[in-house]
């Protein structure tokens, strides 16, 4: 078995050489895809974090914990100096500012208020339909939600 990094790089090259080009009609972003390709990793040797960039390990750990616990409010991330999701709730807040529904705040002021004001964080730090929420609390057909509680699915 090839070293995980080479498996990844070989797959990226195959996608560039033979992938199907797709262009997003809304953004114009271009992606390439190949159907059914796989890579395999021996997890007994460690976690295969594959990237060509320096990773923010603390951020990865906190974001994964945030997802796995089903959280959807950025306060936990802000409190742990992980700011990768700050733009999304601030964009929602800016839309409210533009309508005159909220006072003007810079992004830095917004994040400071999330960190220091629990009520503000509860109101403006919530992200709709974010990964952690959807992984742990799937929307149901009724007003109830499916929730995973200790391995049991409940409504």
Biotite code that builds the C-alpha atoms (Angstrom):
import biotite.structure as struc

atoms = struc.array([
    struc.Atom([0.000, 0.000, 0.000], chain_id="A", res_id=1, res_name="UNK", atom_name="CA", element="C"),
    struc.Atom([1.365, 3.408, -0.977], chain_id="A", res_id=2, res_name="UNK", atom_name="CA", element="C"),
    struc.Atom([1.979, 6.099, 1.595], chain_id="A", res_id=3, res_name="UNK", atom_name="CA", element="C"),
    struc.Atom([-1.327, 7.972, 2.164], chain_id="A", res_id=4, res_name="UNK", atom_name="CA", element="C"),
    struc.Atom([0.085, 11.214, 0.811], chain_id="A", res_id=5, res_name="UNK", atom_name="CA", element="C"),
    struc.Atom([0.937, 9.610, -2.534], chain_id="A", res_id=6, res_name="UNK", atom_name="CA", element="C"),
    struc.Atom([-2.468, 7.906, -2.750], chain_id="A", res_id=7, res_name="UNK", atom_name="CA", element="C"),
    struc.Atom([-4.042, 11.324, -2.300], chain_id="A", res_id=8, res_name="UNK", atom_name="CA", element="C"),
    struc.Atom([-1.746, 13.109, -4.758], chain_id="A", res_id=9, res_name="UNK", atom_name="CA", element="C"),
    struc.Atom([-2.211, 10.365, -7.375], chain_id="A", res_id=10, res_name="UNK", atom_name="CA", element="C"),
    struc.Atom([-5.996, 10.644, -7.018], chain_id="A", res_id=11, res_name="UNK", atom_name="CA", element="C"),
    struc.Atom([-5.856, 14.436, -7.395], chain_id="A", res_id=12, res_name="UNK", atom_name="CA", element="C"),
    struc.Atom([-3.758, 14.056, -10.563], chain_id="A", res_id=13, res_name="UNK", atom_name="CA", element="C"),
    struc.Atom([-6.219, 11.489, -11.978], chain_id="A", res_id=14, res_name="UNK", atom_name="CA", element="C"),
    struc.Atom([-9.110, 13.882, -11.268], chain_id="A", res_id=15, res_name="UNK", atom_name="CA", element="C"),
    struc.Atom([-7.296, 16.725, -13.028], chain_id="A", res_id=16, res_name="UNK", atom_name="CA", element="C"),
    struc.Atom([-6.384, 14.509, -16.010], chain_id="A", res_id=17, res_name="UNK", atom_name="CA", element="C"),
    struc.Atom([-9.633, 12.543, -16.419], chain_id="A", res_id=18, res_name="UNK", atom_name="CA", element="C"),
    struc.Atom([-12.275, 14.204, -14.257], chain_id="A", res_id=19, res_name="UNK", atom_name="CA", element="C"),
    struc.Atom([-15.630, 15.435, -15.476], chain_id="A", res_id=20, res_name="UNK", atom_name="CA", element="C"),
    struc.Atom([-15.665, 19.243, -15.474], chain_id="A", res_id=21, res_name="UNK", atom_name="CA", element="C"),
    struc.Atom([-18.672, 20.859, -13.784], chain_id="A", res_id=22, res_name="UNK", atom_name="CA", element="C"),
    struc.Atom([-19.352, 24.579, -13.510], chain_id="A", res_id=23, res_name="UNK", atom_name="CA", element="C"),
    struc.Atom([-21.672, 26.013, -10.865], chain_id="A", res_id=24, res_name="UNK", atom_name="CA", element="C"),
    struc.Atom([-24.209, 28.160, -12.692], chain_id="A", res_id=25, res_name="UNK", atom_name="CA", element="C"),
    struc.Atom([-24.619, 30.507, -9.736], chain_id="A", res_id=26, res_name="UNK", atom_name="CA", element="C"),
    struc.Atom([-21.014, 31.142, -8.767], chain_id="A", res_id=27, res_name="UNK", atom_name="CA", element="C"),
    struc.Atom([-19.091, 30.089, -11.866], chain_id="A", res_id=28, res_name="UNK", atom_name="CA", element="C"),
    struc.Atom([-16.878, 27.865, -9.694], chain_id="A", res_id=29, res_name="UNK", atom_name="CA", element="C"),
    struc.Atom([-15.425, 24.903, -11.578], chain_id="A", res_id=30, res_name="UNK", atom_name="CA", element="C"),
    struc.Atom([-15.024, 21.464, -10.020], chain_id="A", res_id=31, res_name="UNK", atom_name="CA", element="C"),
    struc.Atom([-13.850, 18.131, -11.408], chain_id="A", res_id=32, res_name="UNK", atom_name="CA", element="C"),
    struc.Atom([-15.128, 14.739, -10.317], chain_id="A", res_id=33, res_name="UNK", atom_name="CA", element="C"),
    struc.Atom([-14.583, 11.039, -10.885], chain_id="A", res_id=34, res_name="UNK", atom_name="CA", element="C"),
    struc.Atom([-17.138, 8.441, -9.912], chain_id="A", res_id=35, res_name="UNK", atom_name="CA", element="C"),
    struc.Atom([-16.277, 5.545, -7.630], chain_id="A", res_id=36, res_name="UNK", atom_name="CA", element="C"),
    struc.Atom([-12.635, 6.218, -6.831], chain_id="A", res_id=37, res_name="UNK", atom_name="CA", element="C"),
    struc.Atom([-11.371, 5.010, -3.448], chain_id="A", res_id=38, res_name="UNK", atom_name="CA", element="C"),
    struc.Atom([-8.306, 5.272, -1.279], chain_id="A", res_id=39, res_name="UNK", atom_name="CA", element="C"),
    struc.Atom([-7.574, 2.994, 1.662], chain_id="A", res_id=40, res_name="UNK", atom_name="CA", element="C"),
    struc.Atom([-5.685, 3.847, 4.831], chain_id="A", res_id=41, res_name="UNK", atom_name="CA", element="C"),
    struc.Atom([-4.285, 1.709, 7.625], chain_id="A", res_id=42, res_name="UNK", atom_name="CA", element="C"),
    struc.Atom([-5.655, 3.449, 10.740], chain_id="A", res_id=43, res_name="UNK", atom_name="CA", element="C"),
    struc.Atom([-3.506, 1.327, 13.049], chain_id="A", res_id=44, res_name="UNK", atom_name="CA", element="C"),
    struc.Atom([-0.604, 3.527, 11.967], chain_id="A", res_id=45, res_name="UNK", atom_name="CA", element="C"),
    struc.Atom([-2.334, 6.793, 12.867], chain_id="A", res_id=46, res_name="UNK", atom_name="CA", element="C"),
    struc.Atom([-4.819, 9.259, 11.463], chain_id="A", res_id=47, res_name="UNK", atom_name="CA", element="C"),
    struc.Atom([-4.150, 10.075, 7.797], chain_id="A", res_id=48, res_name="UNK", atom_name="CA", element="C"),
    struc.Atom([-4.532, 13.835, 7.766], chain_id="A", res_id=49, res_name="UNK", atom_name="CA", element="C"),
    struc.Atom([-3.927, 14.540, 4.102], chain_id="A", res_id=50, res_name="UNK", atom_name="CA", element="C"),
    struc.Atom([-3.272, 18.097, 3.077], chain_id="A", res_id=51, res_name="UNK", atom_name="CA", element="C"),
    struc.Atom([-0.788, 20.185, 1.203], chain_id="A", res_id=52, res_name="UNK", atom_name="CA", element="C"),
    struc.Atom([-1.243, 23.031, 3.673], chain_id="A", res_id=53, res_name="UNK", atom_name="CA", element="C"),
    struc.Atom([-0.333, 23.648, 7.282], chain_id="A", res_id=54, res_name="UNK", atom_name="CA", element="C"),
    struc.Atom([-3.234, 22.548, 9.489], chain_id="A", res_id=55, res_name="UNK", atom_name="CA", element="C"),
    struc.Atom([-4.715, 24.262, 12.492], chain_id="A", res_id=56, res_name="UNK", atom_name="CA", element="C"),
    struc.Atom([-4.953, 21.104, 14.604], chain_id="A", res_id=57, res_name="UNK", atom_name="CA", element="C"),
    struc.Atom([-6.626, 22.809, 17.579], chain_id="A", res_id=58, res_name="UNK", atom_name="CA", element="C"),
    struc.Atom([-9.276, 24.159, 15.217], chain_id="A", res_id=59, res_name="UNK", atom_name="CA", element="C"),
    struc.Atom([-9.872, 20.730, 13.676], chain_id="A", res_id=60, res_name="UNK", atom_name="CA", element="C"),
    struc.Atom([-10.323, 19.125, 17.098], chain_id="A", res_id=61, res_name="UNK", atom_name="CA", element="C"),
    struc.Atom([-12.709, 21.813, 18.392], chain_id="A", res_id=62, res_name="UNK", atom_name="CA", element="C"),
    struc.Atom([-14.733, 21.938, 15.168], chain_id="A", res_id=63, res_name="UNK", atom_name="CA", element="C"),
    struc.Atom([-15.106, 18.139, 15.107], chain_id="A", res_id=64, res_name="UNK", atom_name="CA", element="C"),
    struc.Atom([-16.173, 18.140, 18.773], chain_id="A", res_id=65, res_name="UNK", atom_name="CA", element="C"),
    struc.Atom([-18.645, 20.938, 17.972], chain_id="A", res_id=66, res_name="UNK", atom_name="CA", element="C"),
    struc.Atom([-20.120, 18.877, 15.120], chain_id="A", res_id=67, res_name="UNK", atom_name="CA", element="C"),
    struc.Atom([-20.214, 15.577, 16.988], chain_id="A", res_id=68, res_name="UNK", atom_name="CA", element="C"),
    struc.Atom([-21.981, 17.081, 19.990], chain_id="A", res_id=69, res_name="UNK", atom_name="CA", element="C"),
    struc.Atom([-24.653, 18.523, 17.707], chain_id="A", res_id=70, res_name="UNK", atom_name="CA", element="C"),
    struc.Atom([-23.940, 22.148, 18.515], chain_id="A", res_id=71, res_name="UNK", atom_name="CA", element="C"),
    struc.Atom([-25.052, 24.840, 16.109], chain_id="A", res_id=72, res_name="UNK", atom_name="CA", element="C"),
    struc.Atom([-24.002, 28.008, 17.922], chain_id="A", res_id=73, res_name="UNK", atom_name="CA", element="C"),
    struc.Atom([-20.532, 29.455, 17.290], chain_id="A", res_id=74, res_name="UNK", atom_name="CA", element="C"),
    struc.Atom([-20.032, 30.544, 20.918], chain_id="A", res_id=75, res_name="UNK", atom_name="CA", element="C"),
    struc.Atom([-18.186, 27.299, 21.761], chain_id="A", res_id=76, res_name="UNK", atom_name="CA", element="C"),
    struc.Atom([-15.834, 27.848, 18.830], chain_id="A", res_id=77, res_name="UNK", atom_name="CA", element="C"),
    struc.Atom([-15.318, 31.547, 19.620], chain_id="A", res_id=78, res_name="UNK", atom_name="CA", element="C"),
    struc.Atom([-14.585, 30.693, 23.264], chain_id="A", res_id=79, res_name="UNK", atom_name="CA", element="C"),
    struc.Atom([-11.873, 28.304, 22.029], chain_id="A", res_id=80, res_name="UNK", atom_name="CA", element="C"),
    struc.Atom([-10.339, 30.804, 19.564], chain_id="A", res_id=81, res_name="UNK", atom_name="CA", element="C"),
    struc.Atom([-11.600, 28.911, 16.512], chain_id="A", res_id=82, res_name="UNK", atom_name="CA", element="C"),
    struc.Atom([-12.961, 31.450, 14.042], chain_id="A", res_id=83, res_name="UNK", atom_name="CA", element="C"),
    struc.Atom([-13.590, 29.418, 10.879], chain_id="A", res_id=84, res_name="UNK", atom_name="CA", element="C"),
    struc.Atom([-17.396, 29.805, 11.132], chain_id="A", res_id=85, res_name="UNK", atom_name="CA", element="C"),
    struc.Atom([-17.505, 33.513, 12.125], chain_id="A", res_id=86, res_name="UNK", atom_name="CA", element="C"),
    struc.Atom([-18.413, 34.808, 8.655], chain_id="A", res_id=87, res_name="UNK", atom_name="CA", element="C"),
    struc.Atom([-21.691, 32.898, 8.343], chain_id="A", res_id=88, res_name="UNK", atom_name="CA", element="C"),
    struc.Atom([-23.518, 34.316, 11.387], chain_id="A", res_id=89, res_name="UNK", atom_name="CA", element="C"),
    struc.Atom([-21.976, 37.738, 10.802], chain_id="A", res_id=90, res_name="UNK", atom_name="CA", element="C"),
    struc.Atom([-23.381, 37.726, 7.251], chain_id="A", res_id=91, res_name="UNK", atom_name="CA", element="C"),
    struc.Atom([-26.838, 36.982, 8.687], chain_id="A", res_id=92, res_name="UNK", atom_name="CA", element="C"),
    struc.Atom([-26.335, 39.788, 11.231], chain_id="A", res_id=93, res_name="UNK", atom_name="CA", element="C"),
    struc.Atom([-25.251, 42.218, 8.455], chain_id="A", res_id=94, res_name="UNK", atom_name="CA", element="C"),
    struc.Atom([-28.456, 41.458, 6.552], chain_id="A", res_id=95, res_name="UNK", atom_name="CA", element="C"),
    struc.Atom([-30.395, 42.472, 9.682], chain_id="A", res_id=96, res_name="UNK", atom_name="CA", element="C"),
    struc.Atom([-28.211, 45.611, 10.002], chain_id="A", res_id=97, res_name="UNK", atom_name="CA", element="C"),
    struc.Atom([-29.029, 46.555, 6.396], chain_id="A", res_id=98, res_name="UNK", atom_name="CA", element="C"),
    struc.Atom([-32.756, 46.352, 7.204], chain_id="A", res_id=99, res_name="UNK", atom_name="CA", element="C"),
    struc.Atom([-32.243, 48.528, 10.290], chain_id="A", res_id=100, res_name="UNK", atom_name="CA", element="C"),
    struc.Atom([-33.165, 45.649, 12.609], chain_id="A", res_id=101, res_name="UNK", atom_name="CA", element="C"),
    struc.Atom([-29.795, 45.539, 14.429], chain_id="A", res_id=102, res_name="UNK", atom_name="CA", element="C"),
    struc.Atom([-27.187, 48.154, 15.375], chain_id="A", res_id=103, res_name="UNK", atom_name="CA", element="C"),
    struc.Atom([-24.021, 48.526, 13.311], chain_id="A", res_id=104, res_name="UNK", atom_name="CA", element="C"),
    struc.Atom([-21.181, 46.262, 14.455], chain_id="A", res_id=105, res_name="UNK", atom_name="CA", element="C"),
    struc.Atom([-17.873, 45.420, 12.827], chain_id="A", res_id=106, res_name="UNK", atom_name="CA", element="C"),
    struc.Atom([-17.052, 41.747, 12.542], chain_id="A", res_id=107, res_name="UNK", atom_name="CA", element="C"),
    struc.Atom([-14.591, 42.104, 15.435], chain_id="A", res_id=108, res_name="UNK", atom_name="CA", element="C"),
    struc.Atom([-17.253, 43.755, 17.625], chain_id="A", res_id=109, res_name="UNK", atom_name="CA", element="C"),
    struc.Atom([-19.736, 41.064, 16.635], chain_id="A", res_id=110, res_name="UNK", atom_name="CA", element="C"),
    struc.Atom([-17.329, 38.290, 17.704], chain_id="A", res_id=111, res_name="UNK", atom_name="CA", element="C"),
    struc.Atom([-16.526, 40.107, 20.977], chain_id="A", res_id=112, res_name="UNK", atom_name="CA", element="C"),
    struc.Atom([-20.273, 40.268, 21.736], chain_id="A", res_id=113, res_name="UNK", atom_name="CA", element="C"),
    struc.Atom([-20.668, 36.550, 20.944], chain_id="A", res_id=114, res_name="UNK", atom_name="CA", element="C"),
    struc.Atom([-17.853, 35.809, 23.406], chain_id="A", res_id=115, res_name="UNK", atom_name="CA", element="C"),
    struc.Atom([-19.008, 38.122, 26.176], chain_id="A", res_id=116, res_name="UNK", atom_name="CA", element="C"),
    struc.Atom([-22.790, 38.295, 25.973], chain_id="A", res_id=117, res_name="UNK", atom_name="CA", element="C"),
    struc.Atom([-24.596, 34.960, 26.356], chain_id="A", res_id=118, res_name="UNK", atom_name="CA", element="C"),
    struc.Atom([-27.968, 36.364, 25.284], chain_id="A", res_id=119, res_name="UNK", atom_name="CA", element="C"),
    struc.Atom([-26.455, 37.975, 22.169], chain_id="A", res_id=120, res_name="UNK", atom_name="CA", element="C"),
    struc.Atom([-24.669, 34.697, 21.366], chain_id="A", res_id=121, res_name="UNK", atom_name="CA", element="C"),
    struc.Atom([-27.901, 32.761, 21.775], chain_id="A", res_id=122, res_name="UNK", atom_name="CA", element="C"),
    struc.Atom([-29.732, 35.134, 19.429], chain_id="A", res_id=123, res_name="UNK", atom_name="CA", element="C"),
    struc.Atom([-27.037, 35.765, 16.796], chain_id="A", res_id=124, res_name="UNK", atom_name="CA", element="C"),
    struc.Atom([-24.524, 32.910, 17.063], chain_id="A", res_id=125, res_name="UNK", atom_name="CA", element="C"),
    struc.Atom([-26.933, 30.199, 15.950], chain_id="A", res_id=126, res_name="UNK", atom_name="CA", element="C"),
    struc.Atom([-26.292, 28.714, 12.506], chain_id="A", res_id=127, res_name="UNK", atom_name="CA", element="C"),
    struc.Atom([-29.293, 27.251, 10.685], chain_id="A", res_id=128, res_name="UNK", atom_name="CA", element="C"),
    struc.Atom([-29.019, 23.673, 9.368], chain_id="A", res_id=129, res_name="UNK", atom_name="CA", element="C"),
    struc.Atom([-25.331, 23.293, 10.175], chain_id="A", res_id=130, res_name="UNK", atom_name="CA", element="C"),
    struc.Atom([-23.507, 19.925, 10.078], chain_id="A", res_id=131, res_name="UNK", atom_name="CA", element="C"),
    struc.Atom([-23.549, 19.142, 13.795], chain_id="A", res_id=132, res_name="UNK", atom_name="CA", element="C"),
    struc.Atom([-27.234, 19.880, 14.121], chain_id="A", res_id=133, res_name="UNK", atom_name="CA", element="C"),
    struc.Atom([-28.091, 17.750, 11.106], chain_id="A", res_id=134, res_name="UNK", atom_name="CA", element="C"),
    struc.Atom([-25.785, 14.920, 12.205], chain_id="A", res_id=135, res_name="UNK", atom_name="CA", element="C"),
    struc.Atom([-27.440, 14.716, 15.613], chain_id="A", res_id=136, res_name="UNK", atom_name="CA", element="C"),
    struc.Atom([-30.989, 16.125, 15.220], chain_id="A", res_id=137, res_name="UNK", atom_name="CA", element="C"),
    struc.Atom([-32.480, 15.294, 11.843], chain_id="A", res_id=138, res_name="UNK", atom_name="CA", element="C"),
    struc.Atom([-35.605, 17.207, 10.876], chain_id="A", res_id=139, res_name="UNK", atom_name="CA", element="C"),
    struc.Atom([-38.685, 14.970, 10.987], chain_id="A", res_id=140, res_name="UNK", atom_name="CA", element="C"),
    struc.Atom([-41.985, 15.124, 9.121], chain_id="A", res_id=141, res_name="UNK", atom_name="CA", element="C"),
    struc.Atom([-43.735, 16.333, 12.280], chain_id="A", res_id=142, res_name="UNK", atom_name="CA", element="C"),
    struc.Atom([-42.868, 19.168, 14.638], chain_id="A", res_id=143, res_name="UNK", atom_name="CA", element="C"),
    struc.Atom([-40.679, 16.657, 16.519], chain_id="A", res_id=144, res_name="UNK", atom_name="CA", element="C"),
    struc.Atom([-37.059, 15.989, 15.571], chain_id="A", res_id=145, res_name="UNK", atom_name="CA", element="C"),
    struc.Atom([-35.185, 12.721, 15.429], chain_id="A", res_id=146, res_name="UNK", atom_name="CA", element="C"),
    struc.Atom([-32.466, 12.745, 18.074], chain_id="A", res_id=147, res_name="UNK", atom_name="CA", element="C"),
    struc.Atom([-29.655, 10.287, 18.728], chain_id="A", res_id=148, res_name="UNK", atom_name="CA", element="C"),
    struc.Atom([-29.493, 9.747, 22.491], chain_id="A", res_id=149, res_name="UNK", atom_name="CA", element="C"),
    struc.Atom([-26.898, 7.190, 23.576], chain_id="A", res_id=150, res_name="UNK", atom_name="CA", element="C"),
    struc.Atom([-27.363, 5.133, 20.448], chain_id="A", res_id=151, res_name="UNK", atom_name="CA", element="C"),
    struc.Atom([-31.178, 5.175, 20.513], chain_id="A", res_id=152, res_name="UNK", atom_name="CA", element="C"),
    struc.Atom([-33.228, 7.127, 18.019], chain_id="A", res_id=153, res_name="UNK", atom_name="CA", element="C"),
    struc.Atom([-36.070, 9.038, 19.602], chain_id="A", res_id=154, res_name="UNK", atom_name="CA", element="C"),
    struc.Atom([-38.711, 11.476, 18.402], chain_id="A", res_id=155, res_name="UNK", atom_name="CA", element="C"),
])
